């Protein structure tokens, strides 16, 4: 019995260690071989050979299974290349081509681009919620193009309204770089001069520049402004509530099937408008804030509905670009110029801002991304039930009776309209009556949940574009007997919103509108208030 207490010999310890090692390897053979990149099933066949790993760390193509393809994807992995991108596409990507290019999906644009998560961070793409501060870094404000100066690509055009990719700005001039200058539309249909709008643009404003001599003009490198830049060439007298709407409509035509998938605009430039409307600040009271230039949209709306727009840049900002005397490459430029639009004959009664709505095809939901952002600002992520109780409708009357001149109803008819709207409110319809004194928050919160908006004609109806877009959404606009225009009918029709024009007791639909007529002054005019409210009931009850 004493033999059991004798310590094991060296031979016995070696034998035990060897047996334990063989047991562990044998017990875990399948897992061990897979970690080593060897298919265990191949060892049972004399015709198969062990699977080797490729240079990319994956098994060779013939030995890959569904799990590996799920993890790594089925892209082509080659040294020195971006996975899944063809050589030509990789070259364009690395040379800084902008949004909307044929290789847009490798920049995260569109449905396929959003799924290609492994490419995020390469170039400029869409902003992804919760994933950092954008896809460009502080090192991406410079581009070296070498001898291959980026060519300009025409993406959309109708006289006065143009979208261009890769435009170079130098010394205050926008350069369109092309191999064949005849491939571009006449420069006077793109933009007009900043000094005298009725003249054709001079070389200091816009140039179509031949690519063969571009290197000697611009050198081999420059600054870069990423994303989408809106440029309005209109002056203070022609910039109004339709300016930004026209630019958005123009931009949306790049993707008629899904305009919401487009990258949002990043900045808007007004090269001919000063930052402040008061031209003589030296005589102003320093205790009174200076009056900012009118760009046709309330500052609050610009910030709430267009959060990607980093404010507006004006003539003073444009001069800064002139003074740096360095070429700057703009990824994408969306240009509007009403003077250039007038180089072709416009339909009778149609203003110079209207071609994006009348000459270009677009989707009815082109404004939904902007409208939805404003609704989310007030009501959170889900704006589908902002009116509260299911089946409840909201009607908003934008009163203009406080104005000193014109654009007003007769006092008696205005009072009658208030009475019948109050009666309508007792039937379960939520009614808002807002005059000029209403704050921006009160006004826009009401409009954002409204099914029907009504008011006298005027630029203030730009706010009505933010109403809910439903099958019953309707704009009702009141006109005097001696005046009518299709300004807001043109816009809301492009959104699929119904439209009624009223003159007295006569109601006009978009199928039988009155003839265009315009007067410089208007007296207070009549309106059949009861007929208006009856029409509202009919619209709300329409199947």
KEGU-336228 format. One line per field, with one value per residue (C-alpha): x, y, z; residue number from 0. Coordinates in steps of 0.05 Angstrom, whole numbers. Layout:
<nutors>
x c(X,...)
y c(Y,...)
z c(Z,...)
i c(NUM,...)
</nutors>
This chain:
<nutors>
x c(0,59,72,13,45,108,113,103,164,185,163,94,86,106,56,-1,15,17,-50,-83,-59,-83,-151,-161,-143,-185,-245,-244,-218,-274,-270,-194,-191,-243,-201,-142,-181,-188,-254,-260,-303,-246,-206,-256,-246,-182,-199,-202,-145,-143,-173,-123,-135,-128,-89,-153,-161,-219,-221,-212,-275,-291,-291,-334,-400,-462,-438,-373,-410,-458,-400,-352,-400,-389,-348,-284,-226,-162,-100,-101,-175,-240,-279,-336,-320,-298,-233,-267,-314,-257,-219,-278,-289,-217,-216,-273,-334,-395,-465,-512,-457,-469,-428,-474,-487,-414,-425,-483,-537,-601,-625,-564,-517,-549,-539,-465,-447,-374,-365,-388,-335,-309,-323,-385,-451,-516,-518,-532,-571,-531,-466,-419,-416,-420,-378,-325,-267,-228,-178,-228,-230,-173,-169,-109,-132,-64,-67,-139,-180,-251,-301,-368,-429,-498,-550,-613,-630,-687,-672,-658,-654,-594,-559,-485,-434,-361,-362,-299,-306,-246,-241,-317,-327,-363,-326,-360,-303,-319,-283,-334,-363,-420,-446,-469,-531,-519,-489,-542,-595,-558,-545,-545,-493,-491,-487,-540,-588,-616,-548,-518,-468,-398,-333,-329,-395,-397,-352,-355,-282,-245,-215,-151,-127,-157,-92,-57,-115,-131,-68,-66,-103,-155,-205,-268,-339,-374,-447,-502,-498,-559,-542,-595,-572,-633,-628,-667,-726,-737,-722,-787,-824,-818,-742,-726,-787,-763,-693,-722,-768,-710,-666,-720,-725,-660,-699,-772,-785,-755,-736,-729,-668,-629,-575,-603,-578,-520,-517,-551,-513,-542,-484,-522,-559,-527,-532,-573,-629,-608,-557,-533,-516,-476,-542,-578,-591,-541,-592,-639,-620,-605,-657,-634,-644,-708,-695,-768,-770,-775,-709,-744,-773,-704,-674,-731,-749,-680,-633,-578,-574,-519,-552,-551,-488,-494,-455,-404,-390,-384,-332,-291,-286,-264,-209,-177,-158,-157,-198,-254,-288,-363,-390,-459,-490,-565,-573,-635,-636,-702,-670,-640,-708,-736,-690,-745,-818,-857,-930,-977,-986,-932,-876,-802,-795,-844,-804,-783,-858,-881,-823,-793,-826,-824,-857,-916,-879,-820,-832,-848,-778,-780,-853,-841,-782,-823,-879,-829,-802,-870,-898,-840,-822,-893,-931,-986,-1033,-1016,-1089,-1103,-1168,-1175,-1220,-1209,-1193,-1160,-1177,-1133,-1153,-1094,-1126,-1096,-1145,-1092,-1054,-1052,-1063,-1104,-1104,-1163,-1235,-1291,-1298,-1369,-1350,-1290,-1336,-1385,-1328,-1307,-1378,-1388,-1319,-1338,-1400,-1358,-1314,-1374,-1381,-1316,-1270,-1211,-1209,-1151,-1158,-1089,-1073,-1006,-992,-990,-921,-882,-891,-967,-976,-933,-957,-1029,-1011,-970,-1031,-1081,-1121,-1148,-1116,-1153,-1132,-1129,-1076,-1004,-934,-954,-986,-916,-929,-988,-941,-927,-998,-1010,-1011,-1072,-1126,-1168,-1113,-1137,-1115,-1169,-1145,-1188,-1180,-1212,-1253,-1197,-1140,-1118,-1053,-1034,-974,-996,-1040,-978,-940,-995,-1016,-945,-954,-1020,-1059,-1127,-1137,-1197,-1196,-1252,-1277,-1338,-1386,-1353,-1310,-1258,-1221,-1155,-1195,-1231,-1188,-1202,-1157,-1094,-1103,-1062,-1071,-1023,-1074,-1134,-1192,-1222,-1262,-1323,-1327,-1386,-1365,-1422,-1405,-1332,-1350,-1400,-1342,-1298,-1351,-1356,-1281,-1276,-1333,-1308,-1295)
y c(0,45,46,92,148,149,213,203,194,240,189,185,262,267,214,249,317,287,251,315,355,303,301,376,381,321,344,413,391,422,490,489,474,528,580,558,570,495,464,400,367,373,324,268,272,250,297,360,401,445,515,572,644,699,764,799,751,714,642,631,640,566,553,611,596,638,659,688,724,753,779,803,815,792,851,847,860,883,916,991,994,1010,946,936,996,988,1020,1077,1091,1089,1139,1187,1179,1193,1254,1286,1281,1310,1287,1258,1232,1164,1135,1169,1104,1099,1167,1142,1172,1136,1069,1029,1082,1078,1003,1010,1028,1009,1069,1121,1173,1171,1238,1280,1244,1251,1268,1205,1216,1201,1185,1242,1310,1295,1257,1309,1327,1391,1365,1363,1437,1430,1391,1377,1360,1361,1370,1345,1406,1382,1387,1418,1375,1402,1366,1408,1470,1514,1588,1622,1558,1512,1458,1448,1401,1423,1498,1538,1606,1653,1728,1734,1696,1629,1585,1528,1482,1440,1405,1430,1499,1487,1432,1483,1528,1601,1635,1689,1636,1614,1680,1755,1806,1830,1904,1911,1853,1870,1861,1794,1769,1795,1756,1779,1744,1677,1643,1579,1561,1511,1454,1452,1518,1509,1487,1552,1592,1556,1517,1447,1457,1499,1504,1462,1476,1411,1394,1434,1509,1551,1615,1668,1721,1764,1832,1861,1883,1814,1770,1749,1691,1650,1653,1595,1556,1560,1536,1478,1458,1462,1419,1367,1353,1314,1257,1256,1188,1203,1276,1264,1220,1280,1310,1373,1442,1466,1541,1597,1656,1723,1757,1821,1832,1867,1836,1894,1933,2000,2029,2084,2052,2113,2151,2095,2092,2043,2021,1996,1930,1938,1912,1850,1843,1810,1742,1723,1676,1689,1677,1629,1589,1585,1556,1509,1482,1485,1464,1443,1514,1548,1615,1660,1691,1760,1808,1822,1747,1741,1796,1755,1700,1751,1777,1710,1704,1629,1580,1547,1484,1480,1409,1427,1495,1507,1574,1618,1682,1714,1762,1703,1669,1728,1715,1668,1685,1665,1645,1704,1720,1673,1706,1697,1651,1600,1557,1505,1493,1497,1476,1420,1356,1340,1298,1323,1309,1353,1399,1345,1341,1415,1415,1353,1383,1443,1398,1356,1420,1432,1363,1315,1256,1235,1290,1245,1260,1332,1352,1309,1270,1225,1256,1327,1380,1447,1510,1572,1642,1689,1757,1819,1870,1906,1929,2003,1995,1948,1873,1874,1852,1900,1907,1880,1819,1806,1808,1761,1712,1712,1696,1637,1610,1612,1572,1523,1514,1490,1430,1397,1434,1469,1541,1590,1664,1696,1769,1803,1809,1734,1708,1664,1604,1613,1624,1567,1517,1529,1525,1461,1424,1457,1421,1486,1555,1617,1690,1749,1745,1764,1741,1722,1660,1630,1605,1565,1520,1486,1460,1386,1351,1306,1290,1346,1399,1463,1535,1588,1656,1719,1770,1837,1842,1877,1831,1759,1721,1648,1655,1610,1566,1547,1528,1489,1452,1426,1397,1363,1412,1435,1509,1557,1630,1675,1741,1764,1705,1671,1610,1588,1522,1507,1484,1550,1605,1678,1714,1745,1818,1865,1933,1977,1995,1958,1982,1940,1886,1843,1769,1722,1694,1644,1614,1607,1568,1525,1508,1491,1443,1410,1400,1371,1323,1303,1228)
z c(0,12,-64,-75,-36,-77,-120,-195,-236,-293,-343,-312,-310,-383,-402,-363,-394,-464,-454,-428,-488,-538,-502,-505,-578,-597,-556,-588,-657,-698,-664,-666,-740,-756,-718,-759,-824,-840,-859,-817,-870,-919,-877,-889,-964,-999,-1058,-1014,-987,-925,-935,-932,-912,-964,-956,-933,-874,-906,-929,-1003,-1043,-1053,-978,-953,-920,-906,-837,-864,-920,-868,-826,-880,-937,-1008,-1031,-1071,-1023,-1057,-1027,-1036,-1056,-1021,-1009,-1057,-1101,-1173,-1195,-1232,-1175,-1124,-1166,-1169,-1094,-1076,-1121,-1084,-1129,-1095,-1076,-1127,-1172,-1205,-1146,-1096,-1060,-1037,-1003,-961,-1006,-1022,-996,-1018,-990,-921,-921,-939,-868,-878,-923,-873,-863,-935,-967,-953,-941,-904,-831,-791,-727,-665,-701,-686,-717,-791,-841,-857,-813,-801,-852,-909,-925,-974,-1039,-1083,-1154,-1187,-1262,-1265,-1247,-1229,-1286,-1275,-1286,-1304,-1263,-1276,-1316,-1337,-1352,-1286,-1245,-1250,-1210,-1221,-1189,-1181,-1189,-1174,-1141,-1149,-1138,-1137,-1203,-1209,-1260,-1297,-1320,-1381,-1437,-1487,-1472,-1520,-1475,-1425,-1432,-1448,-1388,-1388,-1375,-1313,-1278,-1287,-1266,-1194,-1214,-1268,-1271,-1340,-1373,-1391,-1338,-1346,-1337,-1265,-1248,-1285,-1336,-1375,-1374,-1419,-1380,-1423,-1393,-1324,-1291,-1309,-1282,-1217,-1200,-1171,-1106,-1070,-1014,-1013,-990,-979,-989,-1022,-1030,-1049,-1086,-1098,-1148,-1137,-1105,-1046,-1089,-1119,-1059,-1026,-994,-1058,-1061,-1015,-1037,-1110,-1091,-1051,-1108,-1158,-1114,-1102,-1177,-1172,-1141,-1160,-1129,-1061,-1050,-975,-989,-1016,-972,-939,-962,-920,-934,-974,-1003,-1025,-1061,-1075,-1009,-950,-881,-854,-886,-856,-905,-858,-792,-770,-761,-724,-650,-620,-568,-622,-656,-729,-778,-815,-890,-913,-946,-950,-891,-817,-780,-732,-790,-823,-759,-741,-810,-842,-786,-834,-863,-823,-830,-891,-920,-951,-995,-940,-933,-1008,-1008,-959,-1010,-1062,-1016,-1002,-1076,-1074,-1115,-1075,-1101,-1086,-1087,-1110,-1127,-1134,-1169,-1175,-1216,-1236,-1285,-1321,-1322,-1360,-1419,-1442,-1448,-1386,-1390,-1380,-1307,-1283,-1243,-1254,-1193,-1221,-1271,-1219,-1208,-1280,-1324,-1283,-1259,-1186,-1132,-1091,-1027,-1047,-987,-937,-906,-889,-867,-824,-789,-768,-743,-704,-674,-642,-632,-628,-672,-689,-724,-749,-691,-675,-673,-613,-617,-678,-730,-705,-758,-749,-788,-783,-806,-815,-805,-838,-812,-772,-834,-849,-924,-967,-966,-919,-918,-905,-830,-831,-872,-827,-766,-800,-816,-743,-722,-770,-753,-679,-696,-735,-673,-634,-681,-659,-708,-676,-701,-694,-712,-714,-730,-743,-668,-658,-640,-688,-641,-635,-710,-735,-683,-706,-780,-771,-747,-794,-848,-878,-878,-902,-910,-957,-1011,-996,-980,-909,-939,-944,-873,-899,-937,-870,-861,-855,-922,-923,-976,-945,-939,-971,-978,-987,-1012,-1014,-1071,-1088,-1153,-1190,-1171,-1178,-1183,-1182,-1136,-1080,-1123,-1163,-1100,-1063,-1127,-1133,-1062,-1078,-1033,-1056,-1072,-1073,-1093,-1070,-1099,-1061,-1062,-1121,-1108,-1159,-1159,-1194,-1254,-1267,-1239,-1259,-1307,-1280,-1261,-1218,-1188,-1149,-1096,-1066,-1025,-970,-1006,-994,-978,-969,-901,-897,-965,-943,-880,-918,-966,-906,-880,-948,-951,-881,-894,-963,-968)
i c(0,1,2,3,4,5,6,7,8,9,10,11,12,13,14,15,16,17,18,19,20,21,22,23,24,25,26,27,28,29,30,31,32,33,34,35,36,37,38,39,40,41,42,43,44,45,46,47,48,49,50,51,52,53,54,55,56,57,58,59,60,61,62,63,64,65,66,67,68,69,70,71,72,73,74,75,76,77,78,79,80,81,82,83,84,85,86,87,88,89,90,91,92,93,94,95,96,97,98,99,100,101,102,103,104,105,106,107,108,109,110,111,112,113,114,115,116,117,118,119,120,121,122,123,124,125,126,127,128,129,130,131,132,133,134,135,136,137,138,139,140,141,142,143,144,145,146,147,148,149,150,151,152,153,154,155,156,157,158,159,160,161,162,163,164,165,166,167,168,169,170,171,172,173,174,175,176,177,178,179,180,181,182,183,184,185,186,187,188,189,190,191,192,193,194,195,196,197,198,199,200,201,202,203,204,205,206,207,208,209,210,211,212,213,214,215,216,217,218,219,220,221,222,223,224,225,226,227,228,229,230,231,232,233,234,235,236,237,238,239,240,241,242,243,244,245,246,247,248,249,250,251,252,253,254,255,256,257,258,259,260,261,262,263,264,265,266,267,268,269,270,271,272,273,274,275,276,277,278,279,280,281,282,283,284,285,286,287,288,289,290,291,292,293,294,295,296,297,298,299,300,301,302,303,304,305,306,307,308,309,310,311,312,313,314,315,316,317,318,319,320,321,322,323,324,325,326,327,328,329,330,331,332,333,334,335,336,337,338,339,340,341,342,343,344,345,346,347,348,349,350,351,352,353,354,355,356,357,358,359,360,361,362,363,364,365,366,367,368,369,370,371,372,373,374,375,376,377,378,379,380,381,382,383,384,385,386,387,388,389,390,391,392,393,394,395,396,397,398,399,400,401,402,403,404,405,406,407,408,409,410,411,412,413,414,415,416,417,418,419,420,421,422,423,424,425,426,427,428,429,430,431,432,433,434,435,436,437,438,439,440,441,442,443,444,445,446,447,448,449,450,451,452,453,454,455,456,457,458,459,460,461,462,463,464,465,466,467,468,469,470,471,472,473,474,475,476,477,478,479,480,481,482,483,484,485,486,487,488,489,490,491,492,493,494,495,496,497,498,499,500,501,502,503,504,505,506,507,508,509,510,511,512,513,514,515,516,517,518,519,520,521,522,523,524,525,526,527,528,529,530,531,532,533,534,535,536,537,538,539,540,541,542)
</nutors>
